[in-house]
Amino acid sequence: VAKHPSETDERLMLRLLAFALNADEQLEMTKGISTDDEPDIWRKSLSDELELWVALGLPGEKIIRQSCGKAGEVIIYSCGRTAEMWWDKTRNSTTRFDNLSVMNIPETAMGELGELASRTMQLQVTIQDGDVMVSEGDSIVYVTPVKWK
């Protein structure tokens, strides 16, 4: 997986975590961070219809509205110190979107995931009952995404 020059280790690991949580043969990473009109990850049907739009971070209301109009399903994986403030501000404007899910990754887990990142990492991800175990070598990080919507 290529890391964008402006991407932090934590964001790279969030991208990998989101990919694992939505694993599918048709799932693809996109240009993501370097373009506004594509999500970080998407799944398109064989007829090129946008089925799943996965966004990372704290997108604005306009991006959320546009993505919900373009894709059958939209999942936002939020994280960071300001995630709760972002959600408090954004929550009311998203109630009309039945195809939107918002998951928050706890800040402590993001820090631990960032520490796993290395140039030669070989990750193993186990997902069971909504809990995720990410291991690299002898290091293990447990992540429990919190569903906000």
mmCIF file of the C-alpha atoms, coordinates in Angstrom:
data_MODEL
# 
_entry.id   MODEL 
# 
loop_
_atom_site.group_PDB 
_atom_site.id 
_atom_site.type_symbol 
_atom_site.label_atom_id 
_atom_site.label_alt_id 
_atom_site.label_comp_id 
_atom_site.label_asym_id 
_atom_site.label_entity_id 
_atom_site.label_seq_id 
_atom_site.pdbx_PDB_ins_code 
_atom_site.Cartn_x 
_atom_site.Cartn_y 
_atom_site.Cartn_z 
_atom_site.occupancy 
_atom_site.B_iso_or_equiv 
_atom_site.pdbx_formal_charge 
_atom_site.auth_seq_id 
_atom_site.auth_comp_id 
_atom_site.auth_asym_id 
_atom_site.auth_atom_id 
_atom_site.pdbx_PDB_model_num 
ATOM 1   C CA . VAL A 1 1   ? 0.000   0.000   0.000   1.00 0.00 ? 1   VAL A CA 1 
ATOM 2   C CA . ALA A 1 2   ? 1.384   3.365   -0.978  1.00 0.00 ? 2   ALA A CA 1 
ATOM 3   C CA . LYS A 1 3   ? 1.424   6.100   1.635   1.00 0.00 ? 3   LYS A CA 1 
ATOM 4   C CA . HIS A 1 4   ? 0.603   9.600   0.393   1.00 0.00 ? 4   HIS A CA 1 
ATOM 5   C CA . PRO A 1 5   ? 3.385   12.102  1.287   1.00 0.00 ? 5   PRO A CA 1 
ATOM 6   C CA . SER A 1 6   ? 1.010   14.124  3.478   1.00 0.00 ? 6   SER A CA 1 
ATOM 7   C CA . GLU A 1 7   ? -0.552  11.049  5.117   1.00 0.00 ? 7   GLU A CA 1 
ATOM 8   C CA . THR A 1 8   ? 0.285   10.242  8.737   1.00 0.00 ? 8   THR A CA 1 
ATOM 9   C CA . ASP A 1 9   ? 0.946   6.710   9.964   1.00 0.00 ? 9   ASP A CA 1 
ATOM 10  C CA . GLU A 1 10  ? -2.347  6.838   11.873  1.00 0.00 ? 10  GLU A CA 1 
ATOM 11  C CA . ARG A 1 11  ? -4.331  7.757   8.754   1.00 0.00 ? 11  ARG A CA 1 
ATOM 12  C CA . LEU A 1 12  ? -2.638  5.018   6.738   1.00 0.00 ? 12  LEU A CA 1 
ATOM 13  C CA . MET A 1 13  ? -3.558  2.498   9.421   1.00 0.00 ? 13  MET A CA 1 
ATOM 14  C CA . LEU A 1 14  ? -7.145  3.832   9.517   1.00 0.00 ? 14  LEU A CA 1 
ATOM 15  C CA . ARG A 1 15  ? -7.322  3.294   5.754   1.00 0.00 ? 15  ARG A CA 1 
ATOM 16  C CA . LEU A 1 16  ? -6.106  -0.298  6.161   1.00 0.00 ? 16  LEU A CA 1 
ATOM 17  C CA . LEU A 1 17  ? -8.528  -0.892  9.041   1.00 0.00 ? 17  LEU A CA 1 
ATOM 18  C CA . ALA A 1 18  ? -11.463 0.457   7.004   1.00 0.00 ? 18  ALA A CA 1 
ATOM 19  C CA . PHE A 1 19  ? -10.428 -1.743  4.083   1.00 0.00 ? 19  PHE A CA 1 
ATOM 20  C CA . ALA A 1 20  ? -10.358 -4.817  6.333   1.00 0.00 ? 20  ALA A CA 1 
ATOM 21  C CA . LEU A 1 21  ? -13.733 -3.975  7.897   1.00 0.00 ? 21  LEU A CA 1 
ATOM 22  C CA . ASN A 1 22  ? -15.315 -3.775  4.439   1.00 0.00 ? 22  ASN A CA 1 
ATOM 23  C CA . ALA A 1 23  ? -13.327 -6.516  2.707   1.00 0.00 ? 23  ALA A CA 1 
ATOM 24  C CA . ASP A 1 24  ? -14.775 -7.522  -0.640  1.00 0.00 ? 24  ASP A CA 1 
ATOM 25  C CA . GLU A 1 25  ? -13.396 -8.608  -4.007  1.00 0.00 ? 25  GLU A CA 1 
ATOM 26  C CA . GLN A 1 26  ? -14.580 -5.367  -5.626  1.00 0.00 ? 26  GLN A CA 1 
ATOM 27  C CA . LEU A 1 27  ? -13.209 -3.058  -2.877  1.00 0.00 ? 27  LEU A CA 1 
ATOM 28  C CA . GLU A 1 28  ? -10.523 -0.615  -4.040  1.00 0.00 ? 28  GLU A CA 1 
ATOM 29  C CA . MET A 1 29  ? -8.406  2.121   -2.541  1.00 0.00 ? 29  MET A CA 1 
ATOM 30  C CA . THR A 1 30  ? -8.650  5.332   -4.545  1.00 0.00 ? 30  THR A CA 1 
ATOM 31  C CA . LYS A 1 31  ? -6.616  8.518   -4.875  1.00 0.00 ? 31  LYS A CA 1 
ATOM 32  C CA . GLY A 1 32  ? -8.442  9.542   -1.691  1.00 0.00 ? 32  GLY A CA 1 
ATOM 33  C CA . ILE A 1 33  ? -6.444  12.183  0.136   1.00 0.00 ? 33  ILE A CA 1 
ATOM 34  C CA . SER A 1 34  ? -5.272  13.838  -3.097  1.00 0.00 ? 34  SER A CA 1 
ATOM 35  C CA . THR A 1 35  ? -8.732  14.381  -4.594  1.00 0.00 ? 35  THR A CA 1 
ATOM 36  C CA . ASP A 1 36  ? -12.037 15.738  -3.296  1.00 0.00 ? 36  ASP A CA 1 
ATOM 37  C CA . ASP A 1 37  ? -14.367 13.900  -5.656  1.00 0.00 ? 37  ASP A CA 1 
ATOM 38  C CA . GLU A 1 38  ? -13.338 10.369  -4.650  1.00 0.00 ? 38  GLU A CA 1 
ATOM 39  C CA . PRO A 1 39  ? -13.589 8.595   -1.326  1.00 0.00 ? 39  PRO A CA 1 
ATOM 40  C CA . ASP A 1 40  ? -10.622 6.895   0.286   1.00 0.00 ? 40  ASP A CA 1 
ATOM 41  C CA . ILE A 1 41  ? -12.074 3.488   -0.546  1.00 0.00 ? 41  ILE A CA 1 
ATOM 42  C CA . TRP A 1 42  ? -14.904 2.440   -2.809  1.00 0.00 ? 42  TRP A CA 1 
ATOM 43  C CA . ARG A 1 43  ? -16.678 -0.587  -4.148  1.00 0.00 ? 43  ARG A CA 1 
ATOM 44  C CA . LYS A 1 44  ? -18.155 -0.474  -7.607  1.00 0.00 ? 44  LYS A CA 1 
ATOM 45  C CA . SER A 1 45  ? -20.431 -3.037  -9.194  1.00 0.00 ? 45  SER A CA 1 
ATOM 46  C CA . LEU A 1 46  ? -19.439 -4.880  -12.353 1.00 0.00 ? 46  LEU A CA 1 
ATOM 47  C CA . SER A 1 47  ? -21.582 -2.347  -14.233 1.00 0.00 ? 47  SER A CA 1 
ATOM 48  C CA . ASP A 1 48  ? -19.512 0.485   -12.658 1.00 0.00 ? 48  ASP A CA 1 
ATOM 49  C CA . GLU A 1 49  ? -22.217 1.677   -10.233 1.00 0.00 ? 49  GLU A CA 1 
ATOM 50  C CA . LEU A 1 50  ? -20.864 3.092   -6.990  1.00 0.00 ? 50  LEU A CA 1 
ATOM 51  C CA . GLU A 1 51  ? -22.104 0.724   -4.277  1.00 0.00 ? 51  GLU A CA 1 
ATOM 52  C CA . LEU A 1 52  ? -19.949 1.748   -1.299  1.00 0.00 ? 52  LEU A CA 1 
ATOM 53  C CA . TRP A 1 53  ? -18.201 5.027   -0.470  1.00 0.00 ? 53  TRP A CA 1 
ATOM 54  C CA . VAL A 1 54  ? -15.800 4.916   2.498   1.00 0.00 ? 54  VAL A CA 1 
ATOM 55  C CA . ALA A 1 55  ? -14.527 8.240   3.814   1.00 0.00 ? 55  ALA A CA 1 
ATOM 56  C CA . LEU A 1 56  ? -11.946 8.740   6.542   1.00 0.00 ? 56  LEU A CA 1 
ATOM 57  C CA . GLY A 1 57  ? -11.672 11.597  8.992   1.00 0.00 ? 57  GLY A CA 1 
ATOM 58  C CA . LEU A 1 58  ? -14.151 14.398  9.497   1.00 0.00 ? 58  LEU A CA 1 
ATOM 59  C CA . PRO A 1 59  ? -15.737 15.333  6.154   1.00 0.00 ? 59  PRO A CA 1 
ATOM 60  C CA . GLY A 1 60  ? -17.839 18.451  5.773   1.00 0.00 ? 60  GLY A CA 1 
ATOM 61  C CA . GLU A 1 61  ? -21.603 18.420  5.348   1.00 0.00 ? 61  GLU A CA 1 
ATOM 62  C CA . LYS A 1 62  ? -21.332 19.126  1.617   1.00 0.00 ? 62  LYS A CA 1 
ATOM 63  C CA . ILE A 1 63  ? -19.073 16.096  1.045   1.00 0.00 ? 63  ILE A CA 1 
ATOM 64  C CA . ILE A 1 64  ? -21.405 13.898  3.101   1.00 0.00 ? 64  ILE A CA 1 
ATOM 65  C CA . ARG A 1 65  ? -24.431 15.066  1.131   1.00 0.00 ? 65  ARG A CA 1 
ATOM 66  C CA . GLN A 1 66  ? -22.700 14.522  -2.211  1.00 0.00 ? 66  GLN A CA 1 
ATOM 67  C CA . SER A 1 67  ? -21.363 11.086  -1.292  1.00 0.00 ? 67  SER A CA 1 
ATOM 68  C CA . CYS A 1 68  ? -24.788 9.926   -0.038  1.00 0.00 ? 68  CYS A CA 1 
ATOM 69  C CA . GLY A 1 69  ? -26.228 10.986  -3.394  1.00 0.00 ? 69  GLY A CA 1 
ATOM 70  C CA . LYS A 1 70  ? -23.571 9.149   -5.394  1.00 0.00 ? 70  LYS A CA 1 
ATOM 71  C CA . ALA A 1 71  ? -23.331 5.808   -3.581  1.00 0.00 ? 71  ALA A CA 1 
ATOM 72  C CA . GLY A 1 72  ? -25.758 3.188   -2.376  1.00 0.00 ? 72  GLY A CA 1 
ATOM 73  C CA . GLU A 1 73  ? -23.978 3.019   0.994   1.00 0.00 ? 73  GLU A CA 1 
ATOM 74  C CA . VAL A 1 74  ? -21.648 5.519   2.700   1.00 0.00 ? 74  VAL A CA 1 
ATOM 75  C CA . ILE A 1 75  ? -19.481 4.779   5.726   1.00 0.00 ? 75  ILE A CA 1 
ATOM 76  C CA . ILE A 1 76  ? -17.435 7.427   7.513   1.00 0.00 ? 76  ILE A CA 1 
ATOM 77  C CA . TYR A 1 77  ? -14.666 6.316   9.851   1.00 0.00 ? 77  TYR A CA 1 
ATOM 78  C CA . SER A 1 78  ? -13.978 9.270   12.131  1.00 0.00 ? 78  SER A CA 1 
ATOM 79  C CA . CYS A 1 79  ? -11.161 9.582   14.617  1.00 0.00 ? 79  CYS A CA 1 
ATOM 80  C CA . GLY A 1 80  ? -9.136  12.140  16.508  1.00 0.00 ? 80  GLY A CA 1 
ATOM 81  C CA . ARG A 1 81  ? -9.528  14.586  19.350  1.00 0.00 ? 81  ARG A CA 1 
ATOM 82  C CA . THR A 1 82  ? -12.126 16.683  17.577  1.00 0.00 ? 82  THR A CA 1 
ATOM 83  C CA . ALA A 1 83  ? -14.270 13.795  16.293  1.00 0.00 ? 83  ALA A CA 1 
ATOM 84  C CA . GLU A 1 84  ? -16.938 14.185  18.971  1.00 0.00 ? 84  GLU A CA 1 
ATOM 85  C CA . MET A 1 85  ? -17.224 17.938  18.365  1.00 0.00 ? 85  MET A CA 1 
ATOM 86  C CA . TRP A 1 86  ? -17.459 17.270  14.606  1.00 0.00 ? 86  TRP A CA 1 
ATOM 87  C CA . TRP A 1 87  ? -20.217 14.701  15.154  1.00 0.00 ? 87  TRP A CA 1 
ATOM 88  C CA . ASP A 1 88  ? -22.167 16.992  17.514  1.00 0.00 ? 88  ASP A CA 1 
ATOM 89  C CA . LYS A 1 89  ? -22.089 19.670  14.791  1.00 0.00 ? 89  LYS A CA 1 
ATOM 90  C CA . THR A 1 90  ? -22.824 17.288  11.886  1.00 0.00 ? 90  THR A CA 1 
ATOM 91  C CA . ARG A 1 91  ? -25.290 14.820  13.399  1.00 0.00 ? 91  ARG A CA 1 
ATOM 92  C CA . ASN A 1 92  ? -28.513 16.786  12.794  1.00 0.00 ? 92  ASN A CA 1 
ATOM 93  C CA . SER A 1 93  ? -27.759 17.413  9.125   1.00 0.00 ? 93  SER A CA 1 
ATOM 94  C CA . THR A 1 94  ? -27.260 13.686  8.462   1.00 0.00 ? 94  THR A CA 1 
ATOM 95  C CA . THR A 1 95  ? -30.539 12.311  9.810   1.00 0.00 ? 95  THR A CA 1 
ATOM 96  C CA . ARG A 1 96  ? -32.137 12.237  6.354   1.00 0.00 ? 96  ARG A CA 1 
ATOM 97  C CA . PHE A 1 97  ? -29.455 9.943   4.914   1.00 0.00 ? 97  PHE A CA 1 
ATOM 98  C CA . ASP A 1 98  ? -30.581 6.352   5.427   1.00 0.00 ? 98  ASP A CA 1 
ATOM 99  C CA . ASN A 1 99  ? -27.558 5.068   3.504   1.00 0.00 ? 99  ASN A CA 1 
ATOM 100 C CA . LEU A 1 100 ? -25.028 6.702   5.882   1.00 0.00 ? 100 LEU A CA 1 
ATOM 101 C CA . SER A 1 101 ? -23.145 5.002   8.714   1.00 0.00 ? 101 SER A CA 1 
ATOM 102 C CA . VAL A 1 102 ? -20.675 6.786   10.981  1.00 0.00 ? 102 VAL A CA 1 
ATOM 103 C CA . MET A 1 103 ? -18.129 4.799   12.953  1.00 0.00 ? 103 MET A CA 1 
ATOM 104 C CA . ASN A 1 104 ? -15.669 6.327   15.401  1.00 0.00 ? 104 ASN A CA 1 
ATOM 105 C CA . ILE A 1 105 ? -12.300 4.784   16.114  1.00 0.00 ? 105 ILE A CA 1 
ATOM 106 C CA . PRO A 1 106 ? -11.139 5.620   19.655  1.00 0.00 ? 106 PRO A CA 1 
ATOM 107 C CA . GLU A 1 107 ? -8.141  7.932   19.821  1.00 0.00 ? 107 GLU A CA 1 
ATOM 108 C CA . THR A 1 108 ? -6.079  5.533   21.955  1.00 0.00 ? 108 THR A CA 1 
ATOM 109 C CA . ALA A 1 109 ? -6.549  2.748   19.412  1.00 0.00 ? 109 ALA A CA 1 
ATOM 110 C CA . MET A 1 110 ? -5.508  5.095   16.596  1.00 0.00 ? 110 MET A CA 1 
ATOM 111 C CA . GLY A 1 111 ? -2.285  5.931   18.418  1.00 0.00 ? 111 GLY A CA 1 
ATOM 112 C CA . GLU A 1 112 ? -1.528  2.249   18.947  1.00 0.00 ? 112 GLU A CA 1 
ATOM 113 C CA . LEU A 1 113 ? -2.282  1.463   15.295  1.00 0.00 ? 113 LEU A CA 1 
ATOM 114 C CA . GLY A 1 114 ? 0.042   4.266   14.207  1.00 0.00 ? 114 GLY A CA 1 
ATOM 115 C CA . GLU A 1 115 ? 2.846   2.673   16.208  1.00 0.00 ? 115 GLU A CA 1 
ATOM 116 C CA . LEU A 1 116 ? 2.411   -0.570  14.232  1.00 0.00 ? 116 LEU A CA 1 
ATOM 117 C CA . ALA A 1 117 ? 3.073   1.190   10.935  1.00 0.00 ? 117 ALA A CA 1 
ATOM 118 C CA . SER A 1 118 ? 6.373   0.392   9.291   1.00 0.00 ? 118 SER A CA 1 
ATOM 119 C CA . ARG A 1 119 ? 7.746   0.075   5.809   1.00 0.00 ? 119 ARG A CA 1 
ATOM 120 C CA . THR A 1 120 ? 7.838   -3.721  5.901   1.00 0.00 ? 120 THR A CA 1 
ATOM 121 C CA . MET A 1 121 ? 4.780   -4.434  8.048   1.00 0.00 ? 121 MET A CA 1 
ATOM 122 C CA . GLN A 1 122 ? 2.803   -7.604  7.549   1.00 0.00 ? 122 GLN A CA 1 
ATOM 123 C CA . LEU A 1 123 ? -0.539  -7.134  9.242   1.00 0.00 ? 123 LEU A CA 1 
ATOM 124 C CA . GLN A 1 124 ? -3.020  -9.763  10.281  1.00 0.00 ? 124 GLN A CA 1 
ATOM 125 C CA . VAL A 1 125 ? -6.547  -8.605  11.025  1.00 0.00 ? 125 VAL A CA 1 
ATOM 126 C CA . THR A 1 126 ? -9.151  -10.638 12.869  1.00 0.00 ? 126 THR A CA 1 
ATOM 127 C CA . ILE A 1 127 ? -12.716 -9.332  13.119  1.00 0.00 ? 127 ILE A CA 1 
ATOM 128 C CA . GLN A 1 128 ? -15.229 -10.944 15.441  1.00 0.00 ? 128 GLN A CA 1 
ATOM 129 C CA . ASP A 1 129 ? -18.487 -9.561  16.835  1.00 0.00 ? 129 ASP A CA 1 
ATOM 130 C CA . GLY A 1 130 ? -17.534 -5.984  15.957  1.00 0.00 ? 130 GLY A CA 1 
ATOM 131 C CA . ASP A 1 131 ? -14.155 -6.180  17.683  1.00 0.00 ? 131 ASP A CA 1 
ATOM 132 C CA . VAL A 1 132 ? -10.967 -5.999  15.641  1.00 0.00 ? 132 VAL A CA 1 
ATOM 133 C CA . MET A 1 133 ? -7.547  -7.409  16.468  1.00 0.00 ? 133 MET A CA 1 
ATOM 134 C CA . VAL A 1 134 ? -4.677  -6.079  14.364  1.00 0.00 ? 134 VAL A CA 1 
ATOM 135 C CA . SER A 1 135 ? -1.325  -7.780  14.795  1.00 0.00 ? 135 SER A CA 1 
ATOM 136 C CA . GLU A 1 136 ? 2.090   -7.145  13.348  1.00 0.00 ? 136 GLU A CA 1 
ATOM 137 C CA . GLY A 1 137 ? 4.843   -9.427  14.558  1.00 0.00 ? 137 GLY A CA 1 
ATOM 138 C CA . ASP A 1 138 ? 4.567   -9.649  18.346  1.00 0.00 ? 138 ASP A CA 1 
ATOM 139 C CA . SER A 1 139 ? 2.477   -6.482  18.658  1.00 0.00 ? 139 SER A CA 1 
ATOM 140 C CA . ILE A 1 140 ? -1.306  -6.623  18.922  1.00 0.00 ? 140 ILE A CA 1 
ATOM 141 C CA . VAL A 1 141 ? -3.790  -3.751  18.911  1.00 0.00 ? 141 VAL A CA 1 
ATOM 142 C CA . TYR A 1 142 ? -7.440  -4.221  19.833  1.00 0.00 ? 142 TYR A CA 1 
ATOM 143 C CA . VAL A 1 143 ? -9.951  -1.853  18.272  1.00 0.00 ? 143 VAL A CA 1 
ATOM 144 C CA . THR A 1 144 ? -13.653 -1.587  18.981  1.00 0.00 ? 144 THR A CA 1 
ATOM 145 C CA . PRO A 1 145 ? -15.249 0.843   16.530  1.00 0.00 ? 145 PRO A CA 1 
ATOM 146 C CA . VAL A 1 146 ? -18.114 2.829   18.056  1.00 0.00 ? 146 VAL A CA 1 
ATOM 147 C CA . LYS A 1 147 ? -21.182 3.178   15.849  1.00 0.00 ? 147 LYS A CA 1 
ATOM 148 C CA . TRP A 1 148 ? -22.508 6.758   15.974  1.00 0.00 ? 148 TRP A CA 1 
ATOM 149 C CA . LYS A 1 149 ? -25.033 6.353   13.163  1.00 0.00 ? 149 LYS A CA 1 
# 
